[in-house]
Amino acid sequence: MRKGNAVSRAVALVGGGALVLVGGALLVLPGPGLLLVLAGLLVLSRQFPAVGRYVDPVRARALRAAADSVSSPLRIAASALAGAGLLAAGLTWGLRPGLPFGGWTTGAGLVLSGSVLLVLLAWSHHRALPTRPAASGADPDAPRTP
């Protein structure tokens, strides 16, 4: 085995394993757990082909969960409020070191969690939008004339 190959396998193992572990924790905590588990499995499957058999079932469940999370305005609002709350809590904990577990270590974790939640919420919403015809009112399938 070449040295470069061993290094890339080790990086994939550490990075993918970390994503799977954090995603697993977020399955019970507020956050996009299945999407992070999927990301970890995708990283791992590039170096460890045996992991690839788990990718498709997790992908199907993660994408279904992402679509469900933006299926109603109430769910979108609740998720956006949760993300904003995590950001606010992170800033509060970062700026007030006298709080229990206060400081930027806790604050940065909360800000990162809120940011990931909001980015994935926006991605899920964008992915769930139906494709619309052009705004000009013209038939998008009609041949174009120069």
N, C-alpha and C positions, 0 to 999 in steps of 0.2 A: 504494500500500500504506500502510495506517495505521501510525502509530508503535507502538501497542500490539500490533498483529499482528506487526510485525517483532521486537519484544522477545520475545513469546511464542514465535515461531519460533526465535529465537536461544537462548532458555532450553531449549527442547525439543531443539535440536541439541546443545547442550553437555551437558545432563543425559542424554539418550538415548544420545548418542555415548560418554559416559563409562561408562554401564552396559554398552554393547556391548563396549567395549574391556576393561573389568575382567572381564566375563563370558568374553570370548575368552581372556584370560590364565588364568582359573580353569578353562578346559577342560583345560589341561595341569598346573595347580597344584591342590592340594587345595581343593575348594570347589564350590559350586553354579553352575558356569559357564553351563549352558544356561538355567537359570531367570533369571539376570541378563541374558543375551543377549535372552531373551524380554521381560523388563521394559523393556530399552532399545528394542527394536523397537516395543513397544506405545506408549512415549512418543513415539518418532519418527513412528509412523504417524498419530498425532493431528494433526500439523502437516504431514506429508509423505505424502500418500496413496499414492504409489508404493511406499513401504516396506511397506505393508499386505499385499502379496502374499507376503512372507516370514514373516508372523506365524503363519499356520496350520501350515505344515510345522514350524517351530521349536517352536510350542506342542505339537504332537503328540509330538515327540521329547523335549521337556523334561518333559512330564507322564508319559511312559513311563519316562524315567530316574528321575523322582521316585518313581514306584511301585516300580521295581526297587530303589531304594535302601532301601526298607523292606520288602522281600519276605521277609526272614528275620530272625530274632532276632540272628544273627551280624552281618549287615550293619548293623542298627540299633545294636548294641553298638559295632561298629568306628567308625561315624560319630559316635556320642556320645563315644567316647574321643578321636577326632580333634578334635572341637570342644572338649572339656575340655582337651586338650593345647595347643591354640592359645590358649585363655584363660590357662592356666598359663604358657605361654611369653611371652605378652604382658605378664603381670604381672611375670614375672622380668626381661624386658628393660626394662620401665618402671622398676622399682625398683633395678636394678643398672646404672647408666650406664657402668660400667667394661667391660662386655661389648662385643664387636665390634658396631657399629651400635646400641649401647645407648642407652637414653633412651626418652622417651614417644612419640616419633615412630614408631619401630618397634613399641613395645609397643602403642600404640593401634591400629595396623594389624592386629596379630595378634589383639587382643581383638575388634576389629570383625569380622574374618574368622571367628573362633570363634563369635561371637554370631550372625552371619548363618547359619553352618552349622547351629547348634542350632535356630534359629527355623525354618529351612526344613526341617530334619529333622522337627520337631514338626508342621509344616504338612503335610508329605508323609505322615506317619504318620496324622494325623487324616483326611486326604483318602482314604487307602487303607482306612480302617476300613469294614467292611460296615455297612450300616444295620441296626440291631437293633430288634425290636419293643419296646414299652414294658416296663419292668422289672416292672410289676404283674402280668404274666402274662395280661392281658386282650388280646383280639384288637384290634389297632390299627385294623382296618378296620370293626369293628362300630359300628353307630350309637350315639351317646351318648344316654343318657336323663337328663333333668334331675332 
